[in-house]
């Protein structure tokens, strides 16, 4: 009986994976990008890096064989903005023999990790605040080492014959920031961690995407890489001086150990308004609990993967500009005055430099890229900054016939990108550099880039 079943399994497997070579190839790479001690985290946290709790990594892949290569890399960093974002894309593009808009760079947005923005740091340098946002030399070294990893990976790229797309529901991690209170008031005040007795914990999860999505890449019956993505802020606790990839990094590493060389690449979904706050009390032990829940979803999604032959892939890219923040404190004069004020806090001066860098980028006419990698059975679209989860759900609704993985934290000068509803309800946070009108712009461009 066992022999008959095994022979049948072999026959079915041979049928599934018996395809002619297509010329497609896949290369995978990883590199350590852990910040040095003394480096600032999240751009403005007062406590700088005191210890390394676990390493920060760049993990990615290169698709070859259908036009110019496409590079995808996920960084265990908080955000990459403006000129720094271009530096990553340009140097990886050169390494891969492709062009800037075919390099998809995203940060995972852990908060015990750096924010980089070359324009902002140059402005800070001009007022004597060298290295206060990030270490420019360290940043350049990270890009150079990752670029070299890309070159080495391409030299040993493997045939790509099959892909699979699957998903699994995640148990008790995500909850929306938006809380409806008994008196009718609406607040966007559920943070990454909350006291167990708080009203924010008692409130419903709210509007989230409950599924972890997973895309698998194969050379016949050998899995080469897996992209996974889930929409939530990836922090259990932060700001205490411990550099860490947090619970998402823990889950990814656990999965990496048991997958026999298949590169595990995790990317944070559109989660500007999604946190673990309902299920996270901020205690150190809770980090491991959240990691296990995410890991279990990774395992469950992998169990549902059904490889399909792939003979080609497509790439499309739309561009757009978003309006800058409407507040008077975000005017050029106000931000310049803050930057130059020796009596202001370093936090406020850094924020001013980041704002000026973004305003300079907008006024120069440089748009945001909205790239989409089309694998046939699935599409991967990279969204800017802290896009709210509604943009991820919107992308899925635009292609109900397919499997859409919307990833957040691409070009991140925007900070939060609220929906029209959130603006109307008074969403306010200092980590927002965009103004009203974003939703209509993004909807139009998503519709185009996801079109068949």
C-alpha positions as CSV (number, residue, x, y, z in Angstrom):
1,X,0.0,0.0,0.0
2,X,2.8,2.4,0.9
3,X,4.7,1.6,-2.3
4,X,1.7,2.2,-4.4
5,X,1.0,5.6,-2.8
6,X,4.6,6.6,-3.1
7,X,4.7,5.7,-6.8
8,X,1.5,7.7,-7.4
9,X,3.0,10.7,-5.6
10,X,6.1,10.5,-7.8
11,X,4.0,10.3,-10.9
12,X,1.9,13.3,-9.9
13,X,5.0,15.3,-8.9
14,X,6.7,14.5,-12.2
15,X,3.6,15.7,-14.1
16,X,3.4,18.9,-12.1
17,X,7.1,19.8,-12.6
18,X,7.6,18.4,-16.1
19,X,8.0,21.6,-18.1
20,X,10.3,22.8,-20.8
21,X,13.0,25.3,-19.8
22,X,11.8,28.9,-20.1
23,X,15.0,30.8,-19.7
24,X,13.7,32.5,-16.5
25,X,16.2,32.5,-13.6
26,X,16.1,33.5,-10.0
27,X,18.9,34.7,-7.8
28,X,18.6,35.2,-4.0
29,X,20.8,37.2,-1.7
30,X,21.2,38.4,1.9
31,X,23.5,40.7,3.7
32,X,24.0,42.1,7.3
33,X,22.9,45.7,7.6
34,X,23.0,46.0,11.4
35,X,23.6,49.6,12.6
36,X,26.6,50.3,14.8
37,X,26.2,51.1,18.5
38,X,25.5,54.7,19.1
39,X,23.4,55.0,16.0
40,X,20.0,56.7,16.2
41,X,16.9,54.6,15.7
42,X,13.6,55.5,14.0
43,X,15.1,58.9,13.0
44,X,14.1,60.6,16.2
45,X,14.2,58.2,19.2
46,X,16.2,59.8,22.1
47,X,17.8,56.6,23.2
48,X,20.4,55.5,20.6
49,X,21.6,52.0,19.9
50,X,23.0,50.5,23.2
51,X,23.1,46.8,22.3
52,X,22.4,44.5,19.4
53,X,19.7,42.0,20.3
54,X,19.6,40.4,16.9
55,X,21.0,41.4,13.5
56,X,19.3,43.5,10.9
57,X,19.3,42.0,7.4
58,X,18.8,42.9,3.7
59,X,17.1,39.9,2.0
60,X,16.1,39.8,-1.6
61,X,15.9,38.3,-5.0
62,X,16.5,39.1,-8.7
63,X,14.3,37.8,-11.5
64,X,16.0,37.4,-14.8
65,X,15.0,36.3,-18.3
66,X,12.0,38.5,-19.3
67,X,13.4,41.9,-20.2
68,X,15.6,43.8,-17.9
69,X,16.1,42.1,-14.4
70,X,13.7,43.0,-11.6
71,X,15.3,43.3,-8.1
72,X,13.3,43.1,-4.9
73,X,15.0,43.7,-1.5
74,X,13.5,44.0,2.0
75,X,15.5,45.9,4.6
76,X,15.2,45.4,8.4
77,X,15.2,49.2,8.6
78,X,12.5,51.7,9.7
79,X,12.4,53.8,6.5
80,X,14.4,54.8,3.4
81,X,13.6,58.2,2.0
82,X,14.3,60.6,-0.8
83,X,17.9,60.7,-2.0
84,X,18.8,57.6,0.1
85,X,16.0,55.7,-1.6
86,X,17.5,56.6,-5.0
87,X,21.0,55.6,-3.8
88,X,19.7,52.1,-3.0
89,X,17.9,51.7,-6.3
90,X,20.6,53.2,-8.5
91,X,23.4,51.1,-7.1
92,X,21.4,47.9,-7.1
93,X,20.2,48.6,-10.6
94,X,23.8,48.9,-11.7
95,X,24.7,45.7,-10.0
96,X,21.9,43.8,-11.6
97,X,22.1,45.4,-15.1
98,X,18.7,47.0,-14.9
99,X,17.1,50.4,-14.4
100,X,16.0,52.3,-11.3
101,X,12.2,51.7,-11.4
102,X,12.7,47.9,-11.7
103,X,14.4,47.9,-8.3
104,X,11.8,47.4,-5.5
105,X,13.3,48.5,-2.2
106,X,11.1,48.3,0.9
107,X,11.8,48.7,4.6
108,X,10.0,46.5,7.2
109,X,9.6,49.5,9.5
110,X,10.9,48.1,12.8
111,X,11.4,51.1,15.1
112,X,14.6,49.9,16.7
113,X,16.3,50.4,13.3
114,X,17.4,53.4,11.2
115,X,15.7,56.0,9.0
116,X,17.9,57.2,6.1
117,X,17.3,60.4,4.0
118,X,20.4,61.9,2.4
119,X,18.8,65.3,1.8
120,X,17.8,65.5,5.4
121,X,21.2,64.5,6.7
122,X,22.9,67.1,4.5
123,X,20.7,69.8,5.9
124,X,21.5,68.6,9.4
125,X,25.2,68.6,8.6
126,X,24.8,72.3,7.6
127,X,23.7,73.2,11.1
128,X,26.3,71.1,12.9
129,X,24.2,68.0,13.5
130,X,26.4,65.5,11.7
131,X,25.3,61.9,11.9
132,X,22.2,62.7,14.0
133,X,19.8,61.1,11.6
134,X,22.0,58.4,10.3
135,X,25.7,57.5,9.6
136,X,26.3,58.3,6.0
137,X,29.4,56.2,5.6
138,X,27.8,53.2,7.2
139,X,24.8,53.6,4.9
140,X,27.1,53.8,1.8
141,X,28.9,50.6,3.0
142,X,25.6,48.8,3.4
143,X,24.5,49.6,-0.1
144,X,27.9,48.6,-1.6
145,X,27.9,45.3,0.2
146,X,24.3,44.5,-0.8
147,X,25.1,45.5,-4.4
148,X,28.1,43.0,-4.3
149,X,25.8,40.3,-2.9
150,X,23.4,41.0,-5.9
151,X,26.3,40.5,-8.4
152,X,27.4,37.3,-6.7
153,X,23.9,35.9,-6.6
154,X,23.3,36.6,-10.3
155,X,26.4,34.6,-11.2
156,X,24.8,31.5,-9.6
157,X,21.1,32.2,-10.5
158,X,18.9,29.1,-10.7
159,X,16.3,28.2,-13.3
160,X,12.8,29.5,-12.3
161,X,10.1,27.0,-13.5
162,X,7.1,27.3,-11.1
163,X,5.5,29.8,-8.7
164,X,2.7,29.4,-6.2
165,X,0.5,31.8,-4.2
166,X,-1.2,31.1,-1.0
167,X,-2.4,32.7,2.2
168,X,-3.3,31.9,5.8
169,X,-5.3,33.7,8.5
170,X,-3.1,35.2,11.2
171,X,-4.3,34.7,14.8
172,X,-4.4,37.7,17.2
173,X,-1.8,40.1,15.9
174,X,-3.2,43.0,13.9
175,X,-5.7,45.6,15.0
176,X,-6.6,49.0,13.5
177,X,-5.5,52.2,15.2
178,X,-9.0,53.5,14.6
179,X,-11.2,53.0,17.7
180,X,-14.9,53.8,18.0
181,X,-15.7,54.7,21.6
182,X,-19.1,54.3,23.3
183,X,-19.8,58.1,23.3
184,X,-19.5,58.1,19.5
185,X,-16.0,59.6,19.4
186,X,-13.5,58.2,16.9
187,X,-9.8,58.1,17.8
188,X,-6.7,56.8,16.0
189,X,-5.0,56.1,19.3
190,X,-4.4,52.4,19.5
191,X,-0.7,52.2,19.5
192,X,1.7,49.3,19.0
193,X,1.3,48.2,22.7
194,X,-1.5,49.0,25.1
195,X,-2.3,48.3,28.8
196,X,-4.5,45.2,29.0
197,X,-7.2,47.2,30.8
198,X,-7.4,50.0,28.3
199,X,-10.5,50.7,26.2
200,X,-8.4,50.3,23.1
201,X,-7.7,46.7,24.0
202,X,-11.4,46.1,24.6
203,X,-12.4,47.5,21.3
204,X,-12.8,45.3,18.2
205,X,-9.9,44.6,15.8
206,X,-11.5,46.9,13.3
207,X,-10.6,47.0,9.6
208,X,-7.5,44.9,8.9
209,X,-6.3,42.4,6.3
210,X,-6.3,39.2,8.4
211,X,-4.3,37.1,5.9
212,X,-0.6,36.6,5.6
213,X,0.1,36.2,1.9
214,X,2.9,34.0,0.5
215,X,4.4,33.7,-3.0
216,X,6.8,30.7,-3.6
217,X,9.4,30.4,-6.4
218,X,10.7,27.0,-7.6
219,X,13.2,25.3,-9.7
220,X,11.0,22.3,-10.6
221,X,10.4,20.6,-7.2
222,X,13.0,22.6,-5.3
223,X,11.8,25.8,-3.6
224,X,14.2,28.7,-4.1
225,X,12.5,31.5,-2.3
226,X,9.4,32.6,-0.5
227,X,8.0,36.1,-0.2
228,X,5.6,36.6,2.7
229,X,3.7,39.7,3.7
230,X,1.4,40.8,6.5
231,X,-0.1,44.1,7.3
232,X,0.9,45.3,10.7
233,X,3.4,47.5,12.4
234,X,6.2,45.1,13.2
235,X,7.0,46.2,16.8
236,X,6.3,44.6,20.1
237,X,8.2,47.3,22.1
238,X,11.0,49.8,21.1
239,X,13.0,52.8,22.2
240,X,14.9,51.0,24.9
241,X,18.3,50.9,23.1
242,X,18.1,47.3,21.8
243,X,18.6,47.0,18.0
244,X,16.3,44.3,16.7
245,X,14.3,43.0,13.7
246,X,11.6,42.3,16.3
247,X,8.9,39.6,16.1
248,X,8.7,39.6,12.3
249,X,12.5,38.9,12.1
250,X,12.1,36.2,14.7
251,X,9.4,34.4,12.7
252,X,11.3,34.8,9.5
253,X,14.5,33.3,11.0
254,X,12.7,30.4,12.5
255,X,11.1,29.6,9.2
256,X,14.5,30.0,7.4
257,X,16.1,27.4,9.6
258,X,13.6,24.7,8.6
259,X,13.2,25.4,4.9
260,X,16.4,23.8,3.5
261,X,17.9,26.8,1.8
262,X,14.8,28.5,0.5
263,X,15.3,32.2,0.9
264,X,12.7,33.6,3.3
265,X,11.9,37.2,2.5
266,X,9.3,39.0,4.7
267,X,7.8,42.3,3.7
268,X,5.4,44.5,5.7
269,X,2.1,45.2,4.1
270,X,0.2,48.5,4.0
271,X,-0.1,49.1,7.7
272,X,0.1,52.8,8.6
273,X,-3.0,52.4,10.6
274,X,-2.5,48.8,11.8
275,X,-0.6,47.7,14.9
276,X,-0.5,44.8,17.3
277,X,-1.9,47.0,20.1
278,X,-5.0,45.0,20.9
279,X,-2.9,41.9,21.5
280,X,0.4,43.4,22.8
281,X,1.1,44.6,26.3
282,X,4.6,45.6,25.5
283,X,6.2,43.0,27.8
284,X,9.4,41.4,26.5
285,X,7.8,38.0,26.6
286,X,5.1,39.1,24.3
287,X,7.5,39.5,21.5
288,X,8.0,35.8,21.3
289,X,4.3,35.1,21.4
290,X,3.7,37.4,18.5
291,X,6.6,35.8,16.6
292,X,5.1,32.4,17.1
293,X,1.7,33.5,15.8
294,X,3.2,35.0,12.7
295,X,5.4,31.9,12.2
296,X,2.4,29.6,12.4
297,X,0.7,31.6,9.7
298,X,3.8,31.2,7.5
299,X,3.7,27.5,8.0
300,X,0.0,27.3,7.2
301,X,0.3,29.4,4.1
302,X,3.2,27.2,2.8
303,X,1.0,24.1,3.3
304,X,-1.5,25.6,0.8
305,X,1.0,26.4,-1.9
306,X,0.3,24.7,-5.2
307,X,3.1,25.3,-7.8
308,X,2.1,26.4,-11.3
309,X,4.4,26.6,-14.3
310,X,5.7,30.1,-15.1
311,X,7.0,31.0,-18.6
312,X,7.2,34.7,-18.3
313,X,6.6,37.6,-16.0
314,X,5.5,41.2,-16.6
315,X,6.5,44.5,-15.1
316,X,4.6,47.8,-15.1
317,X,5.2,51.1,-13.3
318,X,3.1,54.1,-12.8
319,X,4.3,57.4,-11.3
320,X,2.5,60.1,-9.3
321,X,3.0,63.0,-7.0
322,X,1.2,63.5,-3.7
323,X,0.4,66.9,-2.1
324,X,2.6,68.1,0.7
325,X,1.3,68.7,4.2
326,X,-1.1,71.7,4.5
327,X,0.0,72.8,8.0
328,X,1.7,76.1,8.6
329,X,4.4,74.4,10.6
330,X,5.3,72.5,7.4
331,X,5.9,75.6,5.4
332,X,9.4,76.1,4.1
333,X,9.9,79.1,6.3
334,X,8.7,77.4,9.4
335,X,10.8,74.2,8.9
336,X,13.9,76.3,8.0
337,X,13.6,78.3,11.2
338,X,13.2,75.1,13.2
339,X,16.2,73.5,11.6
340,X,18.4,76.5,12.4
341,X,17.1,77.0,16.0
342,X,19.9,75.9,18.3
343,X,17.5,76.0,21.2
344,X,15.0,73.6,19.7
345,X,15.2,69.9,20.5
346,X,17.1,67.6,18.2
347,X,13.9,65.7,17.5
348,X,12.2,68.8,16.1
349,X,15.2,69.8,14.1
350,X,15.5,66.3,12.6
351,X,11.8,66.3,11.7
352,X,12.3,69.8,10.1
353,X,15.2,68.5,8.0
354,X,13.2,65.5,6.9
355,X,10.3,67.8,5.9
356,X,12.5,70.1,4.0
357,X,14.1,67.2,2.1
358,X,10.7,66.0,1.1
359,X,9.5,69.4,0.1
360,X,12.6,69.8,-2.0
361,X,11.9,66.5,-3.8
362,X,8.3,67.5,-4.5
363,X,9.3,70.9,-5.9
364,X,12.0,69.4,-8.1
365,X,9.2,67.4,-9.8
366,X,10.4,64.0,-8.9
367,X,7.5,61.6,-8.7
368,X,6.9,58.4,-6.6
369,X,7.2,55.2,-8.5
370,X,4.4,52.6,-8.2
371,X,5.9,49.4,-9.6
372,X,4.1,46.1,-10.1
373,X,5.7,42.7,-10.7
374,X,3.2,40.5,-12.5
375,X,3.8,36.8,-12.1
376,X,0.6,35.8,-13.9
377,X,-1.1,34.0,-11.0
378,X,-0.1,36.9,-8.6
379,X,0.9,40.5,-8.7
380,X,3.2,42.3,-6.3
381,X,2.7,46.1,-6.0
382,X,5.0,48.3,-3.9
383,X,3.2,51.2,-2.1
384,X,4.9,54.2,-0.7
385,X,5.4,54.9,3.0
386,X,2.9,54.2,5.7
387,X,0.0,53.6,3.4
388,X,-3.1,52.7,5.3
389,X,-4.4,49.2,5.0
390,X,-7.4,50.3,2.9
391,X,-5.0,50.8,0.0
392,X,-4.0,47.2,0.3
393,X,-7.6,46.1,0.4
394,X,-8.3,48.4,-2.5
395,X,-5.6,46.8,-4.6
396,X,-7.1,43.4,-3.9
397,X,-10.6,44.6,-4.9
398,X,-9.2,45.9,-8.2
399,X,-8.1,42.4,-9.2
400,X,-10.7,40.0,-7.7
401,X,-9.6,37.4,-10.3
402,X,-6.0,37.3,-9.0
403,X,-3.8,37.2,-6.0
404,X,-2.5,40.6,-5.1
405,X,0.3,41.2,-2.6
406,X,0.5,44.9,-1.7
407,X,3.7,45.8,0.1
408,X,4.2,49.0,2.1
409,X,7.2,51.2,3.0
410,X,8.7,51.8,-0.4
411,X,9.7,55.4,-1.0
412,X,8.8,56.7,2.5
413,X,9.1,60.5,2.6
414,X,5.3,60.5,2.9
415,X,5.1,59.1,6.4
416,X,1.5,58.2,7.0
417,X,-0.8,58.2,3.9
418,X,-4.3,58.3,5.4
419,X,-7.5,57.7,3.5
420,X,-10.1,60.4,2.9
421,X,-12.1,59.0,5.8
422,X,-9.2,59.2,8.1
423,X,-8.6,62.8,7.1
424,X,-12.3,63.6,7.6
425,X,-12.1,62.0,11.1
426,X,-9.2,64.2,12.1
427,X,-6.3,61.8,11.9
428,X,-3.4,63.7,13.2
429,X,0.2,62.6,13.7
430,X,3.5,64.3,13.4
431,X,4.8,61.5,11.2
432,X,2.7,62.7,8.2
433,X,4.1,64.8,5.4
434,X,1.3,64.4,2.8
435,X,-1.9,66.5,2.5
436,X,-5.5,65.7,1.5
437,X,-6.3,64.2,-1.9
438,X,-4.0,61.1,-1.7
439,X,-6.7,58.5,-2.0
440,X,-8.1,59.6,-5.4
441,X,-4.5,59.8,-6.9
442,X,-3.5,56.4,-5.6
443,X,-6.7,54.7,-6.6
444,X,-6.3,55.9,-10.2
445,X,-2.7,54.7,-10.4
446,X,-3.4,51.4,-8.8
447,X,-6.2,50.8,-11.3
448,X,-3.7,51.3,-14.1
449,X,-0.8,49.4,-12.8
450,X,-2.9,46.4,-11.8
451,X,-4.7,46.2,-15.1
452,X,-4.1,43.0,-17.1
